[in-house]
Amino acid sequence: MQTKEKTMIRKTLEAQRIGRRDLMAMLGAGAVAAMGIGMTSREAQADAKAVAEAMKKLIGDKKPAAGKITLDLPQIAENGRTVPIAVEVASPMTDADHVKALHLWADKNPRPDVATFRFTPASGKARISTRIRLAKTQNIVALAEMSDGSLYMAKSEIKVTIGGCGG
Amino acid sequence: MAKARVKVPKSVKKGEVFEVKTLISHKMETGQRKDKKTGKKIPRMIINKFVCTYNGKEVFTSDWHPAISANPYMAFFVKAGESGNLDFTWTDDKGKATKKSAKVTVTG
């Protein structure tokens, strides 16, 4: 009698354990589904490598210098669906010396490309503000192409509380 | 048709660098989302190109990817030359363009 009870208890416990594990798995799947991104693990790992590749496509093996770029980013973004950002590249913006293009990437988004902005001397100032989507905490990478061919790069992290990859 | 709004100063001095703020209503469908009922991916549909011309000359352009939030906000700067028009064009994945124009009055 006693042993039978023990077995029963053990079985119940086992059932509970499995139940809990199933529940965890379900919750996990649910969270992914709720994000609605259908992100495969390969896509999720694209991160920094994809940015490096995108950059290589643009500038080849040239090494961008540090400086000139100011990233005005929030330290923490509560809602990844719309994160306000501003980027400025220091330049006199004359015919002889101006910023031609500014490229932005978010290294852990399902697709790291964010945008490219092209300026002219008539821009007067190479500064932009926009709102972007961020799937999770990650780095914003900026690359500036100057009229004389020189390149500058900057990188900064934004902490994201709720991802904005769809949903 | 997407609804666009543009904000520029009422008047600017010649040579002054002023900010131009733009906003357009668009859901910017990323192509990553799934339809909750069918499980099928919702096809990508975004504005991928934004162009601003000043008296017919391109002054600022931008290529957008799905990482640009819904109802895209874009602010940038323009240096005041002659009085005239700033023309804005947003083009989506299907090639449909939304246009908007703003007057610039340059004094001095």
Boltz contact constraints between the chains, C-beta under 6 A:
constraints:
  - contact:
      token1: [A, 36]
      token2: [B, 33]
      max_distance: 6.0
  - contact:
      token1: [A, 36]
      token2: [B, 34]
      max_distance: 6.0
  - contact:
      token1: [A, 37]
      token2: [B, 32]
      max_distance: 6.0
  - contact:
      token1: [A, 38]
      token2: [B, 34]
      max_distance: 6.0
  - contact:
      token1: [A, 82]
      token2: [B, 69]
      max_distance: 6.0
  - contact:
      token1: [A, 106]
      token2: [B, 67]
      max_distance: 6.0
  - contact:
      token1: [A, 109]
      token2: [B, 67]
      max_distance: 6.0
  - contact:
      token1: [A, 110]
      token2: [B, 32]
      max_distance: 6.0
  - contact:
      token1: [A, 113]
      token2: [B, 65]
      max_distance: 6.0
  - contact:
      token1: [A, 114]
      token2: [B, 65]
      max_distance: 6.0
  - contact:
      token1: [A, 114]
      token2: [B, 67]
      max_distance: 6.0
  - contact:
      token1: [A, 115]
      token2: [B, 62]
      max_distance: 6.0
  - contact:
      token1: [A, 115]
      token2: [B, 64]
      max_distance: 6.0
  - contact:
      token1: [A, 116]
      token2: [B, 63]
      max_distance: 6.0
  - contact:
      token1: [A, 117]
      token2: [B, 62]
      max_distance: 6.0
  - contact:
      token1: [A, 118]
      token2: [B, 61]
      max_distance: 6.0
  - contact:
      token1: [A, 120]
      token2: [B, 59]
      max_distance: 6.0
  - contact:
      token1: [A, 122]
      token2: [B, 59]
      max_distance: 6.0
  - contact:
      token1: [A, 122]
      token2: [B, 79]
      max_distance: 6.0
  - contact:
      token1: [A, 123]
      token2: [B, 60]
      max_distance: 6.0
  - contact:
      token1: [A, 123]
      token2: [B, 77]
      max_distance: 6.0
  - contact:
      token1: [A, 124]
      token2: [B, 17]
      max_distance: 6.0
  - contact:
      token1: [A, 124]
      token2: [B, 77]
      max_distance: 6.0
  - contact:
      token1: [A, 124]
      token2: [B, 79]
      max_distance: 6.0
  - contact:
      token1: [A, 125]
      token2: [B, 17]
      max_distance: 6.0
  - contact:
      token1: [A, 125]
      token2: [B, 77]
      max_distance: 6.0
  - contact:
      token1: [A, 127]
      token2: [B, 77]
      max_distance: 6.0
  - contact:
      token1: [A, 128]
      token2: [B, 76]
      max_distance: 6.0
  - contact:
      token1: [A, 129]
      token2: [B, 75]
      max_distance: 6.0
  - contact:
      token1: [A, 130]
      token2: [B, 73]
      max_distance: 6.0
  - contact:
      token1: [A, 130]
      token2: [B, 74]
      max_distance: 6.0
  - contact:
      token1: [A, 131]
      token2: [B, 69]
      max_distance: 6.0
  - contact:
      token1: [A, 131]
      token2: [B, 73]
      max_distance: 6.0
  - contact:
      token1: [A, 132]
      token2: [B, 67]
      max_distance: 6.0
  - contact:
      token1: [A, 132]
      token2: [B, 69]
      max_distance: 6.0
  - contact:
      token1: [A, 133]
      token2: [B, 67]
      max_distance: 6.0
  - contact:
      token1: [A, 133]
      token2: [B, 69]
      max_distance: 6.0
  - contact:
      token1: [A, 166]
      token2: [B, 30]
      max_distance: 6.0
  - contact:
      token1: [A, 166]
      token2: [B, 32]
      max_distance: 6.0
  - contact:
      token1: [A, 166]
      token2: [B, 33]
      max_distance: 6.0
